[in-house]
């Protein structure tokens, strides 16, 4: 498949699309909730549960995209103070730490999902299973790893690093 094809671009940015749609739903529901509470006087009692689910999905869905675009928070000032050879070593150490932390979080998220499934725990008003709300976490961790390796392979740099190098 051609990497410049529209299908490839859509698949490559599916996480961004999911986060964007979820954000739109969150904004519409929150706006509707304000109207219902303060204009009509009938608050939507279930709204908080849906807002929680939306926020979780937005954060996890967009995390991989942050890796791909170099927009994760990074404190590069310390590493850049080292000599060039040590900077290379630090890049490998940081990469190893990133992979280990994401791997650990992936394993832990599987445990939490299993716990939610076995307990049948769900939200109190709408009965949304917590396994569904937090089920995006393991998928997101896999996408984060894929996006991290993609960013390393393609040489994606953070915006701060690009700004400094552009001067």
C-alpha distance (Angstrom), angle and dihedral (degrees) to the residues before:
residue distance angle dihedral
X1 . . .
X2 3.81 . .
X3 3.83 110.2 .
X4 3.80 91.1 -142.0
X5 3.79 94.0 55.6
X6 3.82 118.4 114.0
X7 3.82 90.9 -118.1
X8 3.81 91.6 56.4
X9 3.82 91.1 47.8
X10 3.80 91.4 50.5
X11 3.80 92.9 48.2
X12 3.80 90.6 45.0
X13 3.78 91.2 53.9
X14 3.79 100.4 35.1
X15 3.80 90.6 115.9
X16 3.80 90.3 55.5
X17 3.80 90.4 48.7
X18 3.81 91.5 51.0
X19 3.82 90.8 48.7
X20 3.82 91.6 47.0
X21 3.80 94.6 49.4
X22 3.80 90.6 46.1
X23 3.81 90.3 49.9
X24 3.80 90.8 51.2
X25 3.82 90.2 50.4
X26 3.81 90.1 48.6
X27 3.80 92.8 50.6
X28 3.81 94.0 46.6
X29 3.81 93.2 47.1
X30 3.81 93.1 45.7
X31 3.80 91.5 49.0
X32 3.80 89.8 47.2
X33 3.79 89.6 48.7
X34 3.80 91.4 54.3
X35 3.80 90.9 49.5
X36 3.81 91.7 47.8
X37 3.79 93.8 47.9
X38 3.79 103.0 40.5
X39 3.81 104.6 24.6
X40 3.79 104.2 32.2
X41 3.81 96.4 25.0
X42 3.81 95.4 -132.6
X43 3.81 110.6 108.9
X44 3.78 120.0 -153.3
X45 3.79 100.7 -118.2
X46 3.81 93.4 -167.1
X47 3.80 95.2 52.3
X48 3.81 96.7 94.1
X49 3.81 92.0 59.7
X50 3.79 93.0 52.6
X51 3.81 91.3 44.9
X52 3.81 89.9 53.5
X53 3.80 91.5 50.9
X54 3.81 91.3 47.1
X55 3.80 93.2 50.5
X56 3.80 92.3 49.2
X57 3.81 91.3 49.3
X58 3.82 93.1 46.5
X59 3.79 93.1 52.0
X60 3.78 96.4 44.9
X61 3.80 95.8 39.7
X62 3.81 93.2 52.2
X63 3.82 97.2 43.3
X64 3.80 95.0 85.3
X65 3.79 90.9 49.0
X66 3.79 89.5 53.9
X67 3.81 89.0 57.7
X68 3.81 92.6 47.0
X69 3.79 92.8 51.8
X70 3.80 98.8 38.3
X71 3.79 93.7 -116.1
X72 3.79 100.5 128.5
X73 3.77 115.6 115.7
X74 3.79 110.3 -93.0
X75 3.77 133.9 170.7
X76 3.77 100.4 -144.2
X77 3.80 96.9 160.8
X78 3.81 93.0 84.5
X79 3.82 95.3 49.0
X80 3.81 92.0 45.1
X81 3.82 89.6 56.6
X82 3.83 89.5 65.7
X83 3.81 124.4 84.8
X84 3.82 115.1 -88.3
X85 3.82 94.6 -103.4
X86 3.79 92.0 51.3
X87 3.81 89.6 47.1
X88 3.82 88.7 59.2
X89 3.81 90.5 50.5
X90 3.81 90.1 48.0
X91 3.81 90.3 51.3
X92 3.81 88.9 57.8
X93 3.81 92.6 44.9
X94 3.80 91.4 48.9
X95 3.81 90.2 47.5
X96 3.80 90.7 51.7
X97 3.80 91.4 48.7
X98 3.81 91.1 49.2
X99 3.81 92.1 51.2
X100 3.81 93.1 45.1
X101 3.82 93.9 48.3
X102 3.80 93.9 46.8
X103 3.82 90.1 45.8
X104 3.80 90.6 50.8
X105 3.81 91.7 48.2
X106 3.80 90.0 48.8
X107 3.80 91.9 53.8
X108 3.81 91.6 46.1
X109 3.81 92.1 48.1
X110 3.82 90.5 54.4
X111 3.81 88.1 54.7
X112 3.79 92.0 50.5
X113 3.80 92.4 48.3
X114 3.81 90.3 50.3
X115 3.80 89.5 50.1
X116 3.80 91.8 50.5
X117 3.80 91.2 48.1
X118 3.81 94.8 47.2
X119 3.80 93.7 45.9
X120 3.81 93.9 42.5
X121 3.80 88.3 -138.1
X122 3.79 115.0 175.8
X123 3.79 140.6 163.8
X124 3.79 115.6 -74.6
X125 3.83 101.7 -125.6
X126 3.80 106.0 34.4
X127 3.78 99.0 19.8
X128 3.82 93.1 -128.4
X129 3.82 106.7 170.1
X130 3.79 111.8 -117.0
X131 3.80 86.8 -138.7
X132 3.81 87.2 66.3
X133 3.80 94.0 45.8
X134 3.80 94.6 48.7
X135 3.81 96.0 29.1
X136 3.78 89.7 97.1
X137 3.82 91.1 66.9
X138 3.83 99.1 79.6
X139 3.80 90.9 42.4
X140 3.78 89.1 49.8
X141 3.80 93.2 50.6
X142 3.80 90.4 53.8
X143 3.81 90.2 48.6
X144 3.81 89.6 48.1
X145 3.80 90.9 55.5
X146 3.80 92.3 46.7
X147 3.81 90.6 47.4
X148 3.79 91.9 46.2
X149 3.80 92.5 53.6
X150 3.81 89.5 44.3
X151 3.81 90.7 53.1
X152 3.81 91.5 48.3
X153 3.83 92.3 47.2
X154 3.80 93.8 48.1
X155 3.79 96.0 40.1
X156 3.81 97.6 -117.7
X157 3.79 110.2 -179.5
X158 3.76 130.3 -164.3
X159 3.78 118.2 -99.6
X160 3.81 90.3 -112.2
X161 3.80 92.3 54.1
X162 3.83 91.6 47.4
X163 3.82 90.4 49.9
X164 3.80 92.5 52.1
X165 3.80 92.9 46.4
X166 3.81 90.5 47.7
X167 3.80 93.3 59.6
